[in-house]
C-alpha cells in the first residue's frame, strides 16, 4: 500500500482517530494502574502523578503529530527512510513492529488471565487466547476503517458502564484515604510518574492511523481528545480505588479495580455485583488494543516487504500466540509488560523528536500549513 493509493474506504475521520487512541490506551492499565502507581509512590497522591504523566504524553503526542504532518498520507514505515536512509529505517521499523507484536501478545495474555480467574475458571489459557485471536483476526481483515467503526461501538458502551460502576462505589469511598495531600512531599509523586506513563502508551498508533485520516490537519485535535479521555478515566479510577480500599489495600491486590467492584453489593438491581459486568466491558477494551496493535504490526511488514497485508495478518497470529504463552504466570506477564513499556518510553518519547529535528534540518517532507 503506497501513500498515493490509499483506498477511500480505508480512510478514517478525526473522531475515529481519537476513538482509536482512546481504545488503545484503555487496555489492561485500568485494571492495574492503582496498584502499580501506589507501589512506586507509597502515597495516595498518585493522582497528581497521572496529571503529570498526561501532560508529558500530550507533549510527546504533539511531536508525533508534527512529524506525521510533514509526510501526509504516509505511515512511519514509509516516511522514516526519507529521513534516515533505508538501512537505519529498516532497523527502526523492525523495532516498531516488534513492539506492536509484543504489546498485542501482552494484552491478550492479560485478558486470558483475568477471564480465567473471574469468568471462565478452569479454562486453559491457550483456549481463551486462541478464541479471541481468531475473533480479532476477523475484525482486522476488514481494514482500518472497519476497526475504527467497531471501536466507535465499543467506547460509548464502555464509558456508560464504567461511570455507573464507579459511581456506585461511592458508598464505600472514604476521602480520608486520600489525605493528607502531599503529606510525604513531592518526590513520591515523581516516583509514580513512570508507571503511570506506561498506562498512557497508545498515542504512537498515530504513526499508522494518521496516514488514513481524511483531514490530517486535525491530527492535533484527535490527539488531545484521545489523551484527555483516558486521563479522566484513570484519574477517576485511581481516586475511587484508593478511596475505597486505601493504599495498603491497593498494594495487596493484583486487580484492585475489580476488587473494588467486589467490595459492595446493590440489592434490588438487575446486577447486584458489578465486577463481572465491568470485566466484560473491559475485555472489549483489551480486545481493542490487541486488534489495533496486530494490525499495525501487519501493515508494517506489508509496507516493508511491499506485500499484501492479508496473508501477513495470518502469519503474525501464531507468533503473537507463542509470545503470549511465554510467561508462566501473572507475575511474569507483568514483567513482560513493564519491559516493553520501558522500551516504549525511549522508542516513542525521544526518537520522534530526533527524527523531527533531522527532517527539519534536512528539509525532508512538506512543511505543514
C-alpha positions in Angstrom: 0.0 0.0 0.0 1.5 3.3 -1.0 0.7 6.7 0.2 -0.8 7.6 -3.2 -3.3 4.8 -3.5 -4.9 4.5 -0.1 -8.4 3.2 -0.6 -11.0 5.9 0.2 -13.0 3.2 2.0 -10.0 2.8 4.4 -10.0 6.4 5.4 -11.0 7.4 8.9 -12.4 10.6 10.4 -10.9 12.8 13.1 -13.4 11.3 15.6 -12.5 7.8 14.7 -8.7 8.6 15.1 -9.4 9.9 18.6 -11.5 6.9 19.5 -8.7 4.6 18.2 -6.2 6.3 20.6 -8.7 6.1 23.5 -9.4 2.4 22.9 -5.7 1.6 22.6 -4.9 3.4 25.9 -7.8 1.9 27.9 -6.4 -1.6 27.9 -5.1 -3.6 30.9 -3.9 -0.3 32.5 -7.2 0.5 34.2 -7.2 -2.9 36.0 -3.7 -2.5 37.4 -2.8 1.2 37.4 -3.8 1.9 41.0 -1.5 -0.9 42.3 1.5 -0.1 40.1 1.5 3.6 40.9 0.9 3.1 44.6 3.7 0.5 44.8 6.1 3.0 43.3 5.0 6.1 45.2 3.8 4.7 48.6 1.4 7.6 48.8 -2.2 8.4 47.9 -1.0 11.4 45.9 -0.6 9.3 42.7 -3.5 11.1 41.1 -1.0 14.0 40.7 1.4 11.6 39.1 -1.3 10.8 36.5 -1.8 14.5 35.7 1.9 15.0 35.2 2.1 11.9 33.0 -0.8 13.1 30.9 0.9 16.4 30.3 4.2 14.7 29.3 2.3 12.3 26.9 0.5 15.2 25.4 3.8 16.9 24.6 5.1 13.7 23.1 1.8 13.4 21.1 2.2 16.8 19.6 5.7 15.9 18.4 4.3 12.7 16.8 1.6 14.8 15.0 4.2 17.4 13.9 6.4 14.7 12.4 3.5 12.9 10.7 2.1 16.1 9.2 5.4 16.6 7.3 4.7 13.3 5.5 0.9 13.3 5.0 -0.6 10.1 3.7 2.4 8.0 4.8 2.9 5.8 7.7 6.0 5.5 9.9 7.3 2.6 7.8 7.0 4.8 4.6 8.5 8.1 5.7 11.3 7.2 8.0 13.6 6.0 5.1 13.3 9.5 3.7 14.8 10.9 7.0 17.4 8.3 8.0 18.1 6.3 4.9 16.9 2.8 4.2 19.3 0.8 6.4 18.6 2.6 9.7 15.0 2.9 8.8 14.6 -0.8 8.4 16.1 -1.4 11.8 13.8 1.2 13.4 10.8 -0.3 11.6 11.7 -3.7 12.9 11.7 -2.3 16.5 8.3 -0.8 15.9 6.9 -4.0 14.5 8.4 -6.0 17.4 6.9 -3.5 19.9 3.4 -3.8 18.4 3.7 -7.6 18.3 4.7 -7.9 22.0 2.1 -5.4 23.1 -0.5 -7.4 21.3 0.7 -10.6 22.9 0.8 -9.0 26.4 -2.7 -7.6 26.2 -4.3 -10.8 25.1 -2.4 -12.7 27.8 -3.7 -10.3 30.4 -7.2 -10.7 29.1 -6.8 -14.5 29.3 -5.5 -14.3 32.9 -8.3 -12.1 34.1 -11.0 -14.0 32.2 -9.8 -17.3 33.5 -9.7 -16.0 37.1 -13.1 -14.3 37.2 -15.3 -15.6 34.4 -14.1 -18.9 32.9 -12.5 -20.6 35.9 -10.6 -23.8 34.9 -10.5 -22.9 31.2 -6.9 -23.3 29.7 -5.2 -20.0 29.0 -4.4 -21.1 25.4 -8.0 -21.8 24.7 -9.1 -18.3 25.7 -6.2 -16.7 23.8 -6.9 -18.6 20.6 -10.6 -17.8 20.7 -10.0 -14.1 21.0 -7.2 -14.1 18.5 -9.4 -15.6 15.7 -12.2 -13.1 16.5 -9.6 -10.3 16.3 -8.3 -11.6 13.0 -11.8 -11.5 11.6 -12.0 -7.8 12.5 -8.6 -6.8 11.2 -9.2 -8.4 7.9 -11.8 -5.7 7.3 -9.2 -3.0 7.3 -8.6 0.1 9.5 -12.0 1.7 8.7 -13.8 -1.5 9.9 -11.6 -1.5 13.1 -12.4 2.2 13.7 -16.2 1.7 13.3 -16.1 -1.2 15.7 -14.3 1.0 18.3 -17.0 3.6 17.9 -19.5 1.0 19.1 -17.3 -0.3 22.0 -16.3 3.0 23.5 -19.7 4.5 24.4 -20.7 1.2 26.0 -17.5 1.1 28.0 -17.9 4.7 29.2 -21.5 4.3 30.3 -21.0 1.1 32.3 -17.7 2.3 33.7 -19.3 5.5 35.1 -22.2 3.6 36.5 -19.9 1.1 38.3 -17.6 3.7 39.6 -20.4 6.0 40.9 -22.0 3.0 42.7 -18.7 2.5 44.6 -19.2 5.9 46.3 -20.9 4.2 49.2 -17.6 2.7 50.3 -15.5 5.7 49.3 -13.6 7.4 52.2 -12.0 10.8 51.4 -9.6 10.3 54.4 -7.8 7.6 52.4 -6.6 10.3 50.1 -5.3 12.6 52.8 -3.1 14.4 53.5 -2.3 15.8 50.1 1.4 15.8 49.5 1.9 14.6 53.1 5.1 12.9 52.1 6.3 15.7 49.9 6.6 15.8 46.1 9.3 13.2 45.5 6.9 10.2 45.9 4.7 11.8 43.3 7.5 11.8 40.8 8.2 8.2 41.6 4.6 7.4 40.5 5.1 9.2 37.1 6.9 6.3 35.4 4.3 3.5 36.0 1.5 5.9 35.1 3.4 6.9 31.9 3.3 3.3 30.8 -0.5 3.3 31.0 -0.7 6.2 28.5 1.1 4.3 25.8 -1.2 4.3 22.7 -0.7 7.7 21.1 2.0 6.1 18.9 -0.7 4.5 16.9 -1.0 7.8 15.1 2.2 6.9 13.2 -0.1 4.5 11.3 -3.6 5.9 11.7 -2.8 9.5 10.6 -1.9 8.3 7.1 -5.5 7.2 6.8 -7.1 10.4 8.2 -9.3 12.3 5.7 -8.3 15.5 7.5 -4.6 15.1 8.6 -4.5 18.8 9.7 -6.9 17.8 12.5 -4.5 15.3 13.9 -3.7 17.5 16.9 -7.4 17.7 17.8 -7.6 13.9 17.7 -4.5 13.6 19.9 -5.8 16.0 22.5 -9.2 14.2 22.8 -7.5 10.8 22.6 -5.3 11.5 25.6 -7.7 13.6 27.7 -10.5 11.0 27.9 -8.1 8.2 29.2 -6.6 10.7 31.7 -10.0 11.5 33.1 -10.9 7.8 33.4 -7.5 7.0 35.0 -8.0 9.8 37.5 -11.5 8.7 38.5 -10.3 5.1 38.7 -7.3 5.8 40.9 -9.2 8.2 43.2 -12.1 5.8 43.7 -10.0 2.7 44.2 -7.7 4.3 46.7 -10.6 6.0 48.4 -12.4 2.7 48.7 -9.6 0.3 49.5 -6.8 2.6 51.0 -3.2 2.5 49.7 -2.4 -0.6 51.9 -5.4 -2.5 50.5 -4.5 -1.5 46.9 -0.9 -2.8 47.2 -2.1 -6.2 48.3 -4.4 -6.8 45.3 -3.4 -7.9 41.8 -6.5 -6.4 40.2 -7.6 -3.6 42.6 -10.2 -2.1 40.2 -12.1 -5.3 40.0 -11.7 -5.9 43.8 -13.3 -2.5 44.3 -16.3 -3.7 42.4 -16.4 -6.8 44.5 -16.4 -4.8 47.7 -20.1 -3.8 47.6 -23.5 -5.1 46.5 -26.6 -3.2 45.4 -29.7 -5.1 46.4 -32.7 -5.0 44.1 -30.9 -4.0 40.9 -30.5 -6.2 37.8 -26.8 -6.7 38.7 -26.1 -7.0 42.4 -22.4 -7.5 41.9 -20.6 -5.4 39.3 -17.1 -6.9 38.8 -18.3 -9.3 36.2 -20.0 -6.6 34.3 -17.0 -4.3 34.4 -14.8 -7.1 33.4 -16.9 -8.0 30.3 -16.7 -4.3 29.3 -13.0 -4.1 29.8 -12.4 -7.3 27.9 -13.6 -5.4 24.9 -11.1 -2.6 25.6 -8.2 -5.1 25.8 -9.5 -6.7 22.7 -9.3 -3.3 21.0 -5.7 -2.9 22.0 -4.9 -6.4 20.7 -6.5 -5.8 17.3 -5.0 -2.4 16.5 -1.5 -3.5 17.5 -1.9 -6.7 15.5 -3.0 -4.6 12.5 -0.2 -2.0 13.0 2.5 -4.8 13.1 1.0 -6.4 10.0 0.8 -3.2 8.0 4.4 -2.6 9.0 5.6 -5.8 7.4 3.3 -5.3 4.5 4.9 -1.9 3.6 8.4 -3.1 4.4 8.1 -6.1 2.1 5.6 -4.5 -0.3 3.3 -7.4 0.1 -0.5 -7.7 0.6 -1.4 -7.3 4.3 -4.0 -10.2 4.4 -1.5 -13.1 4.5 0.7 -11.2 7.0 -2.2 -10.9 9.3 -2.5 -14.7 9.3 1.3 -15.2 9.6 1.7 -13.0 12.7 -1.1 -14.8 14.6 0.9 -17.8 15.7 3.9 -15.6 16.5 1.7 -13.5 18.8 0.3 -16.7 20.4 3.7 -18.1 21.1 4.9 -14.8 22.8 1.7 -14.7 24.8 2.3 -18.2 26.1 5.9 -17.4 27.2 5.1 -16.0 30.7 4.5 -18.8 33.2 2.1 -16.8 35.5 0.7 -13.3 36.1 3.9 -12.1 37.7 6.0 -12.9 34.6 3.2 -11.4 32.4 3.5 -8.1 34.3 7.3 -8.2 33.9 6.9 -8.5 30.2 4.6 -5.5 30.2 7.0 -3.5 32.2 9.9 -4.3 29.9 8.1 -3.4 26.7 6.7 -0.3 28.5 10.2 0.9 29.4 11.3 0.4 25.8 8.3 2.5 24.6 9.4 5.5 26.6 12.6 5.7 24.5 11.1 4.5 21.3 8.2 6.9 21.2 9.5 9.6 23.5 13.0 10.6 22.4 13.1 9.1 18.9 10.2 11.1 17.3 11.8 14.4 18.4 15.1 13.4 17.0 13.5 12.4 13.7 11.5 15.6 13.6 14.6 17.7 14.1 16.5 15.8 11.4 13.7 16.1 8.9 13.6 19.9 9.5 17.3 20.2 9.2 17.5 18.1 6.1 14.3 19.8 4.7 12.6 16.4 4.3 8.8 16.2 3.9 6.5 19.1 3.4 6.2 21.9 5.9 2.5 21.7 7.1 0.3 24.7 6.7 
